[in-house]
Amino acid sequence: MPNEFHLISNGRMPIEQLVEIAKDIHPYVTAIHLREKQKTARELFQAIDYFTKKGIPLTKIIINDRVDVAHVTRAMGVQLAYHSLEAKTVKKYFPELRIGSSIHSYEEGQISKENGADFVVFGHVFPSKSKPGKNPKGLEELKRISSLNIPVIAIGGITPENTGQVAAAGANGIAVMSGVLDAEDPVEAVKSYVNLLKNGGESIESIL
């Protein structure tokens, strides 16, 4: 049964606003990814310091790409992209970090597994506002990747309405950006997703 919920920052929201959301939702999520490509290492360090001062534990924070910042701040882990260091290199020198690899195909999933990644983030599964004009990878490819012996986190256009399809395809969890950050009530949005994950894609109301 899928049980991981990852929140991904969008790189546009002010850190102060992101922290205000994160401090309310972190008890319900597995990880909060700082995907802030425009920020320097110093800015990321300062952001993480602000997170911790607001009570958000380092055990919930994953840094996109910047292994150095993840190591120095003692964050939970790092999310690696195709241009990042290889997972096996990071694992060798920074064994304390939980390592995720961003993938777009079964073949990339195999490579990530062989390189020692702890989990993969696969997408985009459905059409996504953050990937305009790009064809989604789809549920069939998600099913293939889910057959690999590595946790798979699905991302891309995931809503409460299609969470059940992702769960049925074998994902270990989901990653969401706009579905939470753009919600009127981010806490209720997270609770809705988490409820669906725990119940195999069905809401409590449909089960009762």
RALIN-V586781 format. One record per backbone hydrogen bond with DSSP energy under -1.0 kcal/mol. CO is the residue of the C=O (numbers start at 1). NH is the residue of the N-H. E is the energy in kcal/mol with one decimal. If there is no record, write none. Layout:
# RALIN-V586781
CO	NH	E
CO	NH	E
This chain:
# RALIN-V586781
4	174	-2.2
5	30	-2.5
5	31	-1.5
6	176	-2.6
7	33	-3.6
14	18	-2.3
15	19	-2.8
16	20	-1.7
17	21	-1.6
18	22	-2.9
19	23	-2.7
21	25	-1.7
22	26	-2.2
25	28	-2.4
31	7	-2.6
32	62	-2.3
33	9	-2.3
33	35	-1.1
34	64	-2.3
36	39	-1.4
40	44	-2.4
41	45	-2.5
42	46	-2.4
43	47	-2.2
44	48	-2.6
45	49	-2.1
46	50	-1.9
47	51	-2.3
48	52	-2.5
49	53	-1.9
50	54	-1.2
51	56	-2.1
52	55	-1.7
57	60	-1.9
58	61	-1.5
58	76	-1.7
60	32	-3.7
61	76	-1.3
61	77	-1.5
62	34	-2.9
63	79	-2.6
64	66	-2.1
65	67	-1.6
66	70	-2.1
67	71	-2.5
68	72	-2.5
69	73	-2.4
70	75	-1.8
76	98	-2.4
77	63	-2.3
78	100	-2.5
79	65	-3.2
80	102	-3.0
81	84	-1.4
86	90	-2.1
87	91	-2.9
88	92	-1.6
89	93	-1.9
90	94	-3.0
94	97	-1.9
98	78	-2.0
99	118	-2.4
99	119	-1.4
100	80	-3.4
101	121	-2.5
103	123	-1.4
105	109	-1.8
106	110	-2.3
107	111	-2.0
108	112	-2.4
109	113	-2.3
110	114	-2.5
111	115	-2.0
112	117	-2.5
113	116	-1.4
119	101	-1.7
120	153	-3.1
121	103	-2.5
122	155	-2.3
124	137	-3.6
125	138	-1.2
128	131	-1.4
131	134	-1.7
138	142	-1.3
139	143	-2.4
140	144	-1.9
141	145	-2.5
142	146	-2.3
144	147	-1.2
145	148	-1.7
148	150	-2.1
151	120	-2.4
152	172	-2.6
152	173	-1.0
153	122	-2.5
154	175	-2.8
155	125	-2.5
156	126	-2.2
159	163	-1.1
162	166	-1.5
163	167	-2.4
164	168	-2.3
165	169	-1.3
166	171	-1.6
167	170	-1.4
172	3	-2.2
172	4	-1.8
173	154	-2.5
174	6	-2.7
176	8	-2.4
177	180	-1.4
177	181	-2.7
178	182	-2.0
180	183	-1.1
185	189	-2.1
186	190	-2.5
187	191	-2.5
188	192	-2.0
189	193	-2.1
190	194	-2.9
191	195	-2.4
192	196	-1.9
193	197	-2.4
194	198	-2.4
195	199	-1.3
196	201	-4.3
197	200	-1.4
199	202	-1.1
203	207	-1.2
204	208	-2.4
